[in-house]
């Protein structure tokens, strides 16, 4: 997970529109906000690494 994806995750988080564990909703919000790198990262099947980052802050 690169710094761009991390920054885009923070953008989605600060909207407070979804629980960050709802990956499908995070993807929809990212697409709506034009956060293409984040949407592509999650769509590519990186949910495990994503969840680990949400829980621990580590990749």
PQR file of N, CA, C, O and H, with PARSE charges and radii, in Angstrom:
ATOM      1  N   UNK A   1       0.852  -1.170   0.000 -0.4000 1.5000
ATOM      2  CA  UNK A   1       0.000   0.000   0.000 -0.0000 2.0000
ATOM      3  C   UNK A   1       0.900   1.236   0.000  0.5500 1.7000
ATOM      4  O   UNK A   1       1.713   1.432   0.903 -0.5500 1.4000
ATOM      5  N   UNK A   2       0.737   2.052  -1.021 -0.4000 1.5000
ATOM      6  CA  UNK A   2       1.596   3.232  -1.106 -0.0000 2.0000
ATOM      7  C   UNK A   2       0.962   4.436  -0.392  0.5500 1.7000
ATOM      8  O   UNK A   2      -0.173   4.375   0.081 -0.5500 1.4000
ATOM      9  H   UNK A   2       0.076   1.892  -1.754  0.4000 1.0000
ATOM     10  N   UNK A   3       1.716   5.508  -0.331 -0.4000 1.5000
ATOM     11  CA  UNK A   3       1.272   6.695   0.406 -0.0000 2.0000
ATOM     12  C   UNK A   3       0.044   7.340  -0.222  0.5500 1.7000
ATOM     13  O   UNK A   3      -0.776   7.921   0.489 -0.5500 1.4000
ATOM     14  H   UNK A   3       2.638   5.558  -0.715  0.4000 1.0000
ATOM     15  N   UNK A   4      -0.098   7.247  -1.537 -0.4000 1.5000
ATOM     16  CA  UNK A   4      -1.278   7.801  -2.207 -0.0000 2.0000
ATOM     17  C   UNK A   4      -2.535   7.096  -1.730  0.5500 1.7000
ATOM     18  O   UNK A   4      -3.531   7.746  -1.414 -0.5500 1.4000
ATOM     19  H   UNK A   4       0.568   6.774  -2.114  0.4000 1.0000
ATOM     20  N   UNK A   5      -2.497   5.771  -1.676 -0.4000 1.5000
ATOM     21  CA  UNK A   5      -3.651   4.996  -1.217 -0.0000 2.0000
ATOM     22  C   UNK A   5      -3.950   5.328   0.242  0.5500 1.7000
ATOM     23  O   UNK A   5      -5.114   5.480   0.612 -0.5500 1.4000
ATOM     24  H   UNK A   5      -1.687   5.243  -1.933  0.4000 1.0000
ATOM     25  N   UNK A   6      -2.931   5.443   1.063 -0.4000 1.5000
ATOM     26  CA  UNK A   6      -3.145   5.795   2.476 -0.0000 2.0000
ATOM     27  C   UNK A   6      -3.819   7.163   2.603  0.5500 1.7000
ATOM     28  O   UNK A   6      -4.741   7.331   3.401 -0.5500 1.4000
ATOM     29  H   UNK A   6      -1.985   5.320   0.762  0.4000 1.0000
ATOM     30  N   UNK A   7      -3.362   8.129   1.823 -0.4000 1.5000
ATOM     31  CA  UNK A   7      -3.950   9.471   1.868 -0.0000 2.0000
ATOM     32  C   UNK A   7      -5.399   9.442   1.394  0.5500 1.7000
ATOM     33  O   UNK A   7      -6.256  10.129   1.949 -0.5500 1.4000
ATOM     34  H   UNK A   7      -2.612   7.992   1.175  0.4000 1.0000
ATOM     35  N   UNK A   8      -5.663   8.650   0.373 -0.4000 1.5000
ATOM     36  CA  UNK A   8      -7.028   8.553  -0.133 -0.0000 2.0000
ATOM     37  C   UNK A   8      -7.933   7.841   0.872  0.5500 1.7000
ATOM     38  O   UNK A   8      -9.107   8.188   0.997 -0.5500 1.4000
ATOM     39  H   UNK A   8      -4.967   8.092  -0.079  0.4000 1.0000
ATOM     40  N   UNK A   9      -7.405   6.859   1.582 -0.4000 1.5000
ATOM     41  CA  UNK A   9      -8.171   6.213   2.652 -0.0000 2.0000
ATOM     42  C   UNK A   9      -8.581   7.236   3.708  0.5500 1.7000
ATOM     43  O   UNK A   9      -9.710   7.215   4.197 -0.5500 1.4000
ATOM     44  H   UNK A   9      -6.451   6.577   1.480  0.4000 1.0000
ATOM     45  N   UNK A  10      -7.678   8.110   4.049 -0.4000 1.5000
ATOM     46  CA  UNK A  10      -7.976   9.141   5.042 -0.0000 2.0000
ATOM     47  C   UNK A  10      -9.082  10.062   4.532  0.5500 1.7000
ATOM     48  O   UNK A  10      -9.938  10.491   5.306 -0.5500 1.4000
ATOM     49  H   UNK A  10      -6.760   8.127   3.652  0.4000 1.0000
ATOM     50  N   UNK A  11      -9.069  10.367   3.238 -0.4000 1.5000
ATOM     51  CA  UNK A  11     -10.123  11.202   2.666 -0.0000 2.0000
ATOM     52  C   UNK A  11     -11.488  10.531   2.816  0.5500 1.7000
ATOM     53  O   UNK A  11     -12.466  11.186   3.176 -0.5500 1.4000
ATOM     54  H   UNK A  11      -8.373  10.018   2.609  0.4000 1.0000
ATOM     55  N   UNK A  12     -11.554   9.234   2.542 -0.4000 1.5000
ATOM     56  CA  UNK A  12     -12.819   8.509   2.692 -0.0000 2.0000
ATOM     57  C   UNK A  12     -13.212   8.464   4.164  0.5500 1.7000
ATOM     58  O   UNK A  12     -14.375   8.684   4.501 -0.5500 1.4000
ATOM     59  H   UNK A  12     -10.759   8.703   2.250  0.4000 1.0000
ATOM     60  N   UNK A  13     -12.266   8.186   5.033 -0.4000 1.5000
ATOM     61  CA  UNK A  13     -12.560   8.093   6.469 -0.0000 2.0000
ATOM     62  C   UNK A  13     -13.152   9.390   6.997  0.5500 1.7000
ATOM     63  O   UNK A  13     -14.113   9.364   7.766 -0.5500 1.4000
ATOM     64  H   UNK A  13     -11.320   8.007   4.760  0.4000 1.0000
ATOM     65  N   UNK A  14     -12.595  10.513   6.598 -0.4000 1.5000
ATOM     66  CA  UNK A  14     -13.064  11.797   7.124 -0.0000 2.0000
ATOM     67  C   UNK A  14     -14.454  12.176   6.626  0.5500 1.7000
ATOM     68  O   UNK A  14     -15.079  13.073   7.192 -0.5500 1.4000
ATOM     69  H   UNK A  14     -11.815  10.535   5.973  0.4000 1.0000
ATOM     70  N   UNK A  15     -14.953  11.517   5.583 -0.4000 1.5000
ATOM     71  CA  UNK A  15     -16.328  11.789   5.160 -0.0000 2.0000
ATOM     72  C   UNK A  15     -17.330  11.251   6.165  0.5500 1.7000
ATOM     73  O   UNK A  15     -18.450  11.754   6.245 -0.5500 1.4000
ATOM     74  H   UNK A  15     -14.445  10.789   5.124  0.4000 1.0000
ATOM     75  N   UNK A  16     -16.947  10.236   6.938 -0.4000 1.5000
ATOM     76  CA  UNK A  16     -17.825   9.575   7.917 -0.0000 2.0000
ATOM     77  C   UNK A  16     -19.088   9.007   7.273  0.5500 1.7000
ATOM     78  O   UNK A  16     -20.130   8.913   7.921 -0.5500 1.4000
ATOM     79  H   UNK A  16     -16.037   9.827   6.873  0.4000 1.0000
ATOM     80  N   UNK A  17     -18.996   8.630   6.002 -0.4000 1.5000
ATOM     81  CA  UNK A  17     -20.154   8.093   5.286 -0.0000 2.0000
ATOM     82  C   UNK A  17     -20.333   6.591   5.454  0.5500 1.7000
ATOM     83  O   UNK A  17     -21.404   6.064   5.152 -0.5500 1.4000
ATOM     84  H   UNK A  17     -18.149   8.706   5.475  0.4000 1.0000
ATOM     85  N   UNK A  18     -19.300   5.888   5.934 -0.4000 1.5000
ATOM     86  CA  UNK A  18     -19.398   4.442   6.059 -0.0000 2.0000
ATOM     87  C   UNK A  18     -18.482   3.927   7.149  0.5500 1.7000
ATOM     88  O   UNK A  18     -17.542   4.602   7.570 -0.5500 1.4000
ATOM     89  H   UNK A  18     -18.431   6.317   6.180  0.4000 1.0000
ATOM     90  N   UNK A  19     -18.771   2.734   7.589 -0.4000 1.5000
ATOM     91  CA  UNK A  19     -17.851   1.987   8.425 -0.0000 2.0000
ATOM     92  C   UNK A  19     -16.696   1.575   7.516  0.5500 1.7000
ATOM     93  O   UNK A  19     -16.936   1.018   6.444 -0.5500 1.4000
ATOM     94  H   UNK A  19     -19.534   2.186   7.247  0.4000 1.0000
ATOM     95  N   UNK A  20     -15.481   1.827   7.904 -0.4000 1.5000
ATOM     96  CA  UNK A  20     -14.334   1.558   7.032 -0.0000 2.0000
ATOM     97  C   UNK A  20     -14.111   0.071   6.780  0.5500 1.7000
ATOM     98  O   UNK A  20     -13.328  -0.287   5.901 -0.5500 1.4000
ATOM     99  H   UNK A  20     -15.286   2.280   8.774  0.4000 1.0000
ATOM    100  N   UNK A  21     -14.777  -0.799   7.528 -0.4000 1.5000
ATOM    101  CA  UNK A  21     -14.681  -2.237   7.265 -0.0000 2.0000
ATOM    102  C   UNK A  21     -15.622  -2.679   6.145  0.5500 1.7000
ATOM    103  O   UNK A  21     -15.531  -3.815   5.680 -0.5500 1.4000
ATOM    104  H   UNK A  21     -15.414  -0.508   8.242  0.4000 1.0000
ATOM    105  N   UNK A  22     -16.511  -1.810   5.714 -0.4000 1.5000
ATOM    106  CA  UNK A  22     -17.410  -2.099   4.590 -0.0000 2.0000
ATOM    107  C   UNK A  22     -16.666  -1.756   3.300  0.5500 1.7000
ATOM    108  O   UNK A  22     -16.797  -0.655   2.765 -0.5500 1.4000
ATOM    109  H   UNK A  22     -16.585  -0.888   6.092  0.4000 1.0000
ATOM    110  N   UNK A  23     -15.892  -2.711   2.817 -0.4000 1.5000
ATOM    111  CA  UNK A  23     -15.001  -2.474   1.675 -0.0000 2.0000
ATOM    112  C   UNK A  23     -15.788  -2.033   0.446  0.5500 1.7000
ATOM    113  O   UNK A  23     -15.352  -1.133  -0.272 -0.5500 1.4000
ATOM    114  H   UNK A  23     -15.785  -3.605   3.251  0.4000 1.0000
ATOM    115  N   UNK A  24     -16.930  -2.647   0.193 -0.4000 1.5000
ATOM    116  CA  UNK A  24     -17.730  -2.275  -0.980 -0.0000 2.0000
ATOM    117  C   UNK A  24     -18.157  -0.810  -0.911  0.5500 1.7000
ATOM    118  O   UNK A  24     -18.130  -0.107  -1.922 -0.5500 1.4000
ATOM    119  H   UNK A  24     -17.284  -3.379   0.775  0.4000 1.0000
ATOM    120  N   UNK A  25     -18.546  -0.353   0.262 -0.4000 1.5000
ATOM    121  CA  UNK A  25     -18.938   1.047   0.422 -0.0000 2.0000
ATOM    122  C   UNK A  25     -17.737   1.970   0.274  0.5500 1.7000
ATOM    123  O   UNK A  25     -17.854   3.049  -0.308 -0.5500 1.4000
ATOM    124  H   UNK A  25     -18.568  -0.923   1.083  0.4000 1.0000
ATOM    125  N   UNK A  26     -16.598   1.565   0.789 -0.4000 1.5000
ATOM    126  CA  UNK A  26     -15.381   2.371   0.641 -0.0000 2.0000
ATOM    127  C   UNK A  26     -15.042   2.520  -0.844  0.5500 1.7000
ATOM    128  O   UNK A  26     -14.661   3.602  -1.289 -0.5500 1.4000
ATOM    129  H   UNK A  26     -16.503   0.689   1.263  0.4000 1.0000
ATOM    130  N   UNK A  27     -15.181   1.439  -1.604 -0.4000 1.5000
ATOM    131  CA  UNK A  27     -14.925   1.502  -3.048 -0.0000 2.0000
ATOM    132  C   UNK A  27     -15.892   2.483  -3.711  0.5500 1.7000
ATOM    133  O   UNK A  27     -15.471   3.323  -4.507 -0.5500 1.4000
ATOM    134  H   UNK A  27     -15.491   0.560  -1.243  0.4000 1.0000
ATOM    135  N   UNK A  28     -17.175   2.383  -3.392 -0.4000 1.5000
ATOM    136  CA  UNK A  28     -18.172   3.284  -3.996 -0.0000 2.0000
ATOM    137  C   UNK A  28     -17.864   4.747  -3.671  0.5500 1.7000
ATOM    138  O   UNK A  28     -17.932   5.607  -4.549 -0.5500 1.4000
ATOM    139  H   UNK A  28     -17.517   1.701  -2.746  0.4000 1.0000
ATOM    140  N   UNK A  29     -17.530   5.021  -2.431 -0.4000 1.5000
ATOM    141  CA  UNK A  29     -17.216   6.398  -2.030 -0.0000 2.0000
ATOM    142  C   UNK A  29     -15.956   6.875  -2.737  0.5500 1.7000
ATOM    143  O   UNK A  29     -15.905   8.005  -3.223 -0.5500 1.4000
ATOM    144  H   UNK A  29     -17.474   4.322  -1.719  0.4000 1.0000
ATOM    145  N   UNK A  30     -14.944   6.022  -2.798 -0.4000 1.5000
ATOM    146  CA  UNK A  30     -13.702   6.385  -3.485 -0.0000 2.0000
ATOM    147  C   UNK A  30     -13.983   6.721  -4.944  0.5500 1.7000
ATOM    148  O   UNK A  30     -13.472   7.713  -5.464 -0.5500 1.4000
ATOM    149  H   UNK A  30     -14.986   5.105  -2.403  0.4000 1.0000
ATOM    150  N   UNK A  31     -14.790   5.900  -5.601 -0.4000 1.5000
ATOM    151  CA  UNK A  31     -15.130   6.175  -7.001 -0.0000 2.0000
ATOM    152  C   UNK A  31     -15.883   7.490  -7.128  0.5500 1.7000
ATOM    153  O   UNK A  31     -15.613   8.272  -8.040 -0.5500 1.4000
ATOM    154  H   UNK A  31     -15.205   5.095  -5.178  0.4000 1.0000
ATOM    155  N   UNK A  32     -16.820   7.742  -6.228 -0.4000 1.5000
ATOM    156  CA  UNK A  32     -17.597   8.982  -6.251 -0.0000 2.0000
ATOM    157  C   UNK A  32     -16.701  10.211  -6.064  0.5500 1.7000
ATOM    158  O   UNK A  32     -16.926  11.253  -6.679 -0.5500 1.4000
ATOM    159  H   UNK A  32     -17.039   7.107  -5.488  0.4000 1.0000
ATOM    160  N   UNK A  33     -15.691  10.074  -5.214 -0.4000 1.5000
ATOM    161  CA  UNK A  33     -14.780  11.192  -4.936 -0.0000 2.0000
ATOM    162  C   UNK A  33     -13.645  11.297  -5.950  0.5500 1.7000
ATOM    163  O   UNK A  33     -12.836  12.221  -5.879 -0.5500 1.4000
ATOM    164  H   UNK A  33     -15.508   9.228  -4.714  0.4000 1.0000
ATOM    165  N   UNK A  34     -13.579  10.359  -6.891 -0.4000 1.5000
ATOM    166  CA  UNK A  34     -12.507  10.375  -7.890 -0.0000 2.0000
ATOM    167  C   UNK A  34     -11.179   9.875  -7.355  0.5500 1.7000
ATOM    168  O   UNK A  34     -10.122  10.237  -7.871 -0.5500 1.4000
ATOM    169  H   UNK A  34     -14.237   9.608  -6.948  0.4000 1.0000
ATOM    170  N   UNK A  35     -11.227   9.047  -6.324 -0.4000 1.5000
ATOM    171  CA  UNK A  35     -10.013   8.496  -5.718 -0.0000 2.0000
ATOM    172  C   UNK A  35      -9.690   7.169  -6.407  0.5500 1.7000
ATOM    173  O   UNK A  35      -9.870   6.090  -5.843 -0.5500 1.4000
ATOM    174  H   UNK A  35     -12.086   8.753  -5.904  0.4000 1.0000
ATOM    175  N   UNK A  36      -9.213   7.287  -7.636 -0.4000 1.5000
ATOM    176  CA  UNK A  36      -9.046   6.127  -8.509 -0.0000 2.0000
ATOM    177  C   UNK A  36      -8.029   5.118  -8.001  0.5500 1.7000
ATOM    178  O   UNK A  36      -8.232   3.913  -8.150 -0.5500 1.4000
ATOM    179  H   UNK A  36      -9.067   8.164  -8.094  0.4000 1.0000
ATOM    180  N   UNK A  37      -6.946   5.584  -7.407 -0.4000 1.5000
ATOM    181  CA  UNK A  37      -5.921   4.661  -6.922 -0.0000 2.0000
ATOM    182  C   UNK A  37      -6.475   3.772  -5.813  0.5500 1.7000
ATOM    183  O   UNK A  37      -6.219   2.568  -5.792 -0.5500 1.4000
ATOM    184  H   UNK A  37      -6.782   6.563  -7.286  0.4000 1.0000
ATOM    185  N   UNK A  38      -7.228   4.362  -4.899 -0.4000 1.5000
ATOM    186  CA  UNK A  38      -7.827   3.597  -3.808 -0.0000 2.0000
ATOM    187  C   UNK A  38      -8.846   2.601  -4.339  0.5500 1.7000
ATOM    188  O   UNK A  38      -8.840   1.437  -3.940 -0.5500 1.4000
ATOM    189  H   UNK A  38      -7.436   5.340  -4.916  0.4000 1.0000
ATOM    190  N   UNK A  39      -9.711   3.040  -5.224 -0.4000 1.5000
ATOM    191  CA  UNK A  39     -10.718   2.138  -5.791 -0.0000 2.0000
ATOM    192  C   UNK A  39     -10.046   0.973  -6.507  0.5500 1.7000
ATOM    193  O   UNK A  39     -10.471  -0.172  -6.353 -0.5500 1.4000
ATOM    194  H   UNK A  39      -9.716   3.986  -5.549  0.4000 1.0000
ATOM    195  N   UNK A  40      -9.011   1.248  -7.281 -0.4000 1.5000
ATOM    196  CA  UNK A  40      -8.304   0.184  -8.006 -0.0000 2.0000
ATOM    197  C   UNK A  40      -7.602  -0.757  -7.036  0.5500 1.7000
ATOM    198  O   UNK A  40      -7.615  -1.972  -7.234 -0.5500 1.4000
ATOM    199  H   UNK A  40      -8.666   2.178  -7.406  0.4000 1.0000
ATOM    200  N   UNK A  41      -6.997  -0.212  -6.001 -0.4000 1.5000
ATOM    201  CA  UNK A  41      -6.297  -1.023  -4.997 -0.0000 2.0000
ATOM    202  C   UNK A  41      -7.251  -2.015  -4.341  0.5500 1.7000
ATOM    203  O   UNK A  41      -6.932  -3.198  -4.218 -0.5500 1.4000
ATOM    204  H   UNK A  41      -6.987   0.775  -5.841  0.4000 1.0000
ATOM    205  N   UNK A  42      -8.418  -1.539  -3.922 -0.4000 1.5000
ATOM    206  CA  UNK A  42      -9.372  -2.417  -3.249 -0.0000 2.0000
ATOM    207  C   UNK A  42     -10.025  -3.397  -4.217  0.5500 1.7000
ATOM    208  O   UNK A  42     -10.271  -4.549  -3.860 -0.5500 1.4000
ATOM    209  H   UNK A  42      -8.678  -0.578  -4.022  0.4000 1.0000
ATOM    210  N   UNK A  43     -10.301  -2.957  -5.419 -0.4000 1.5000
ATOM    211  CA  UNK A  43     -10.911  -3.825  -6.423 -0.0000 2.0000
ATOM    212  C   UNK A  43      -9.958  -4.938  -6.834  0.5500 1.7000
ATOM    213  O   UNK A  43     -10.399  -6.017  -7.230 -0.5500 1.4000
ATOM    214  H   UNK A  43     -10.101  -2.021  -5.709  0.4000 1.0000
ATOM    215  N   UNK A  44      -8.659  -4.687  -6.744 -0.4000 1.5000
ATOM    216  CA  UNK A  44      -7.641  -5.668  -7.145 -0.0000 2.0000
ATOM    217  C   UNK A  44      -7.479  -6.801  -6.137  0.5500 1.7000
ATOM    218  O   UNK A  44      -6.646  -7.685  -6.336 -0.5500 1.4000
ATOM    219  H   UNK A  44      -8.301  -3.811  -6.422  0.4000 1.0000
ATOM    220  N   UNK A  45      -8.256  -6.789  -5.067 -0.4000 1.5000
ATOM    221  CA  UNK A  45      -8.215  -7.901  -4.124 -0.0000 2.0000
ATOM    222  C   UNK A  45      -7.253  -7.721  -2.969  0.5500 1.7000
ATOM    223  O   UNK A  45      -6.716  -8.701  -2.453 -0.5500 1.4000
ATOM    224  H   UNK A  45      -8.933  -6.071  -4.905  0.4000 1.0000
ATOM    225  N   UNK A  46      -7.029  -6.503  -2.563 -0.4000 1.5000
ATOM    226  CA  UNK A  46      -6.120  -6.227  -1.451 -0.0000 2.0000
ATOM    227  C   UNK A  46      -6.856  -6.027  -0.129  0.5500 1.7000
ATOM    228  O   UNK A  46      -6.371  -5.319   0.754 -0.5500 1.4000
ATOM    229  H   UNK A  46      -7.464  -5.707  -2.983  0.4000 1.0000
ATOM    230  N   UNK A  47      -8.012  -6.644   0.007 -0.4000 1.5000
ATOM    231  CA  UNK A  47      -8.829  -6.435   1.208 -0.0000 2.0000
ATOM    232  C   UNK A  47      -8.118  -6.883   2.482  0.5500 1.7000
ATOM    233  O   UNK A  47      -8.294  -6.262   3.530 -0.5500 1.4000
ATOM    234  H   UNK A  47      -8.406  -7.219  -0.710  0.4000 1.0000
ATOM    235  N   UNK A  48      -7.323  -7.941   2.414 -0.4000 1.5000
ATOM    236  CA  UNK A  48      -6.603  -8.407   3.600 -0.0000 2.0000
ATOM    237  C   UNK A  48      -5.604  -7.384   4.101  0.5500 1.7000
ATOM    238  O   UNK A  48      -5.574  -7.071   5.291 -0.5500 1.4000
ATOM    239  H   UNK A  48      -7.180  -8.445   1.563  0.4000 1.0000
ATOM    240  N   UNK A  49      -4.794  -6.866   3.209 -0.4000 1.5000
ATOM    241  CA  UNK A  49      -3.821  -5.843   3.585 -0.0000 2.0000
ATOM    242  C   UNK A  49      -4.539  -4.576   4.053  0.5500 1.7000
ATOM    243  O   UNK A  49      -4.113  -3.930   5.010 -0.5500 1.4000
ATOM    244  H   UNK A  49      -4.818  -7.120   2.242  0.4000 1.0000
ATOM    245  N   UNK A  50      -5.627  -4.230   3.370 -0.4000 1.5000
ATOM    246  CA  UNK A  50      -6.423  -3.066   3.745 -0.0000 2.0000
ATOM    247  C   UNK A  50      -6.955  -3.213   5.177  0.5500 1.7000
ATOM    248  O   UNK A  50      -6.822  -2.298   5.991 -0.5500 1.4000
ATOM    249  H   UNK A  50      -5.972  -4.755   2.592  0.4000 1.0000
ATOM    250  N   UNK A  51      -7.552  -4.361   5.473 -0.4000 1.5000
ATOM    251  CA  UNK A  51      -8.106  -4.596   6.806 -0.0000 2.0000
ATOM    252  C   UNK A  51      -7.020  -4.551   7.870  0.5500 1.7000
ATOM    253  O   UNK A  51      -7.226  -3.987   8.945 -0.5500 1.4000
ATOM    254  H   UNK A  51      -7.660  -5.103   4.813  0.4000 1.0000
ATOM    255  N   UNK A  52      -5.871  -5.138   7.581 -0.4000 1.5000
ATOM    256  CA  UNK A  52      -4.744  -5.097   8.515 -0.0000 2.0000
ATOM    257  C   UNK A  52      -4.337  -3.643   8.778  0.5500 1.7000
ATOM    258  O   UNK A  52      -4.048  -3.276   9.917 -0.5500 1.4000
ATOM    259  H   UNK A  52      -5.704  -5.596   6.708  0.4000 1.0000
ATOM    260  N   UNK A  53      -4.316  -2.821   7.733 -0.4000 1.5000
ATOM    261  CA  UNK A  53      -3.961  -1.414   7.893 -0.0000 2.0000
ATOM    262  C   UNK A  53      -4.999  -0.687   8.751  0.5500 1.7000
ATOM    263  O   UNK A  53      -4.639   0.108   9.619 -0.5500 1.4000
ATOM    264  H   UNK A  53      -4.551  -3.119   6.808  0.4000 1.0000
ATOM    265  N   UNK A  54      -6.271  -0.953   8.515 -0.4000 1.5000
ATOM    266  CA  UNK A  54      -7.330  -0.313   9.296 -0.0000 2.0000
ATOM    267  C   UNK A  54      -7.204  -0.687  10.778  0.5500 1.7000
ATOM    268  O   UNK A  54      -7.382   0.158  11.656 -0.5500 1.4000
ATOM    269  H   UNK A  54      -6.564  -1.598   7.810  0.4000 1.0000
ATOM    270  N   UNK A  55      -6.899  -1.949  11.043 -0.4000 1.5000
ATOM    271  CA  UNK A  55      -6.804  -2.425  12.426 -0.0000 2.0000
ATOM    272  C   UNK A  55      -5.533  -1.984  13.142  0.5500 1.7000
ATOM    273  O   UNK A  55      -5.569  -1.658  14.328 -0.5500 1.4000
ATOM    274  H   UNK A  55      -6.754  -2.635  10.330  0.4000 1.0000
ATOM    275  N   UNK A  56      -4.408  -1.972  12.426 -0.4000 1.5000
ATOM    276  CA  UNK A  56      -3.117  -1.770  13.085 -0.0000 2.0000
ATOM    277  C   UNK A  56      -2.363  -0.521  12.659  0.5500 1.7000
ATOM    278  O   UNK A  56      -1.460  -0.070  13.363 -0.5500 1.4000
ATOM    279  H   UNK A  56      -4.378  -2.237  11.462  0.4000 1.0000
ATOM    280  N   UNK A  57      -2.730   0.044  11.507 -0.4000 1.5000
ATOM    281  CA  UNK A  57      -1.973   1.168  10.964 -0.0000 2.0000
ATOM    282  C   UNK A  57      -0.709   0.729  10.265  0.5500 1.7000
ATOM    283  O   UNK A  57       0.100   1.561   9.854 -0.5500 1.4000
ATOM    284  H   UNK A  57      -3.464  -0.323  10.935  0.4000 1.0000
ATOM    285  N   UNK A  58      -0.530  -0.586  10.127 -0.4000 1.5000
ATOM    286  CA  UNK A  58       0.662  -1.140   9.476 -0.0000 2.0000
ATOM    287  C   UNK A  58       0.262  -1.873   8.205  0.5500 1.7000
ATOM    288  O   UNK A  58      -0.846  -2.397   8.091 -0.5500 1.4000
ATOM    289  H   UNK A  58      -1.187  -1.262  10.461  0.4000 1.0000
ATOM    290  N   UNK A  59       1.184  -1.899   7.256 -0.4000 1.5000
ATOM    291  CA  UNK A  59       0.933  -2.632   6.008 -0.0000 2.0000
ATOM    292  C   UNK A  59       1.781  -3.871   5.935  0.5500 1.7000
ATOM    293  O   UNK A  59       1.706  -4.614   4.956 -0.5500 1.4000
ATOM    294  H   UNK A  59       2.084  -1.473   7.348  0.4000 1.0000
TER
END
